[in-house]
Amino acid sequence: MSKIKCMIVDDEPLAIKVIENYLQRLDEFEIIATCESAIDAFNVLQNNSVDLIFLDINMPMLTGIDFVKSLEKKPEIILTTAYREYALEGFEISALDYLLKPISFQRFLKAANKASQLINTKAAAENAHKGTPEVTSSAPPEPTRITPKTSDEPPFIFLKVEKKMVKILLDDILYMESLKDYLRVYTKEKELVVHYTLTKILETLPDNDFIRIHRSYAISLNKVNAIEGNQVELKNGKMLPIGRLYQQVVKDTIYSKGIMPGN
């Protein structure tokens, strides 16, 4: 398995050293470059292939958010910042994770594992596609929802995870996160990265139980705990943004189901 090529971008040398030290403990990751500005990072990307960027947000001249928006081909992004209020902007650029400084190794390792799973799943899918000449479309396989024969059996869906078709109970799904042509499905017990689009899987799931709240997120309606401003709080405490174009439909749907009183 080839190593995951990483770049660290932060205007604080000490913050770079922390991420460097953590990455050096993990054999799967290789540091291609460290940069103290987004401009330097942009120049590195002109001549180097990078899979993953650990990116500070609040930097002079060009912020991390604006840097990502300027890229035509985007590596996976893990944001690193001392400012909690930038979390919503991280959602907008589809950042893989958001690490709040000071970053513990335990929290860093969770983000690194998430990146590894996604990057390796994408690589495996691309290699399989290249090795199958009869395939003329790169469209992901169709998810398969099964309607139980009896009311005692809970509804479920089969999702292709690498080479296996994995059975997931619909009631176990908390929310789903779009990763371009891939999807991260968060359940009560695990996270799965699958080669489906968010649009495609929502066509398969019952629309009275699941709703898209943002271009990058869809949720299970019965997992909603509260709405706070333009965010949804799930029963596990997770806060997700409601996209501007989705706000009225999402709030009307949640209130009409009696999940919570509207104001």
N, C-alpha and C positions, 0 to 999 in steps of 0.2 A: 504494500500500500504506500503510495507516495505521500510525502509530508504536506501538511497544510501550510501554505506560505502566508506569513503574517507581516503586517506593518503596524507600528505603533506611532501615533501622532498626538503630541501633547506639548504645550509650550513650557511645561514644568519638567526639567530634567529628572527630578526626584520621582515624579509620577511615572516617567518612562522607565526608570530603573525598577520600580515595583512590578510593572507588567513584564518587563524583561526577565526578572527573577522568577516570576511565576511560570512563564512560558518555558524557561530553561529546565523546569522540573518535568515537563511533559514531552515525551519522545516524539509524539505525533506532529508537533508544531515546529516550524522553522521561521526564524525572524529574518526577513529579507531586508528591512530597513527600519530605522527610527528617525522621526522628523519632529522638529520643534515648531513647525508651522504648516498650515494647510497648503501653502504655496509650494513648499519643499515636497510635500506628499504628492501633490499634483504632478510635479516634475518626475518623481520616482515612478509613478504609474505610466508615464509615457514610454518607459523602456523596460518595465518589469511586470510580470504577471503576479498578481496578489489575490489570494483567496479570501482573506479576512483582515479587516482593519480595526484596531482598537483605537477609538477616536475621541479625543476631548472635544467639547463643544465650544466653550468660551475662550477663543483664541484671537489675537490681534489680526487685523487686515481682513481675514476671511474666517468666519466661524465654521465649526465642524458641520453644522446643518447645511450652510450654503455651499460648502465644499462638496458634500454628497450630492446636492441638487445639481451641481455643475457637471457631474460625471455622466457620460453616455453609457458606459459599461460599468456597473456598480459591483464591487466585491461585497461580501457579507460585512455588515457593520455591527460592532458592539460599541456602544457609547460609554464613555467614562467621564464623569463629571462630579463636581462638588455641589451642584445645584439641582435640587429635586424638581424645581419648577419647569425644567426642560423636558420632562418626561413625555408630555403630549407632543412636542416637536419630534421626539424620537419615534413616536407612533407614525407620524406623517411621512417620514422617510423610510418606513418599514425596517427600522433597526432590529437586528436579531435579539438584542438584549440591551439593558440599561444598567450600568454599574455605578453605584453612588460611592464616591470617595469619602473616607478611606476604604479601600476595597480589601476585604478579607480573602484569603486563599480559598476558603470553602465556597464563597459566593463566586469567585472567579472561576473555579473548577466547574461549577454548575453551568456557567455561560459557555465555557470552553467545550464541555460535553455537548451542549445544544448545537454549537457551531460545527463540531465534528460530525454529529449525526446528520445534519442537513447537508453539509458539503460532500460527505461520502455517499449519501443517498443520491444526490444529484449526479455525482461522478459515475456511480454504478448504473444509473438510468441512461446516461449519455453513452457509456460504453456498450451497454446492451443494445441500444438503438443503432450504434455504428456497426455492431456485429451481426445485425439482422437485415440483410439486403432487401428482403421482400417487403419490409415495412416502408411505406411511402409517406406516412404522416407521423409527426412527433406528438400528436394528441395523446393525453394520458388515458389509461384504460377507464372504462365506465365503472363507477361504484355500483354495488348491487344491494338494494334494500329488500329485505325479506319481510313479508307480512305473515305473522304467525297464523297457523291453522286454528288455534284455539285462543280464547281471550285470556287464558291463564299464562300463556307464553308471552313474555315481553318482546316488543319489536326490536329488531337489530339490523345492522348493516355489515356487509363484508367489504373491507378495504384492502387493497393490495399494498403490503409493506415489504419492500424488497422483493423476495421471491414467494412470499406467503400471502394467502388471503386470510386476513385476521377478522374475527367476528367481534363487533363492538355493539353493546346494547345502547340504544338511542338515549335511554335515561342516564347513562353514564357520561355522556358527552356534556362538557361544561361550555366550551367555546372552541372556535376554530380561527386560525390565523393564516392569512394568505401570504405565501412566500413566492410570488410571481407564478410560475407554473407548478409550484408545489404547495403543500398545505400542512400546517402543524395542527393536529387534533389533540386537544387537551381533554382528558377524561378524569374521572375521580381518582384513578390509580396510576395513570401513565400518560406519556406524551408520545405521539406517533407522527412521523414525517412521511407523507404519502404523495405520490405523483398525480395529484388532481388539482384542478383549479377550484377556488371557492365558489364560483358561479355554477360549475358542474355538480358539485356535491350538494349544493342547495336545491338544485333541480330534483335530486333524488330524495332528499329529506322532506318530511311533512311540513308545509309552510305554516301550519298552526302551532308548531312546536319550536321552530327555528327562524331567526330573522337576521338579516344583514344589518349591522349598525354603523358600518364604516367600510371604506373600500378594502380594508385589510382584515376586518373582523366580522364574524357572525356568532351569535350566542344561542344557547338553549333558553327559551323564554321561562321555563319553570325553574331556572337557576338564578333568576334575577332577585336580588335582595333590596336594592334601592336605586334611585336615580339621583345623582347629585350634580346639578348644573348640566354640563354636556358630557357627563360620564355615567356609565352603568357600573354599579357595584354588584358582583356576583356573590353567591352564598359562601364561597370560599374566601371572600375578602378581596378578590382581584378587581381592580378598577380598569375599565376599558373606555376609550373615547367614543363618543357618538359623532360621526361625521356630519358636517353642516347640512349636506343634502339629504341626510337620513333622519334628522332630528325629529321632525313633526310626525313622520310615519312611525318611528320607533316608539316615541312617547305615547301616541294615540293607541298603538297596538298593545303596549304593556298595560296602560290604564284600562283599556276596554276588556282585557282578560281578567281584570280584578286582582292583578298581582299586587297592586299597591294603590292607594288613593292618589288622585291627581290634585294639583293645586291650581 
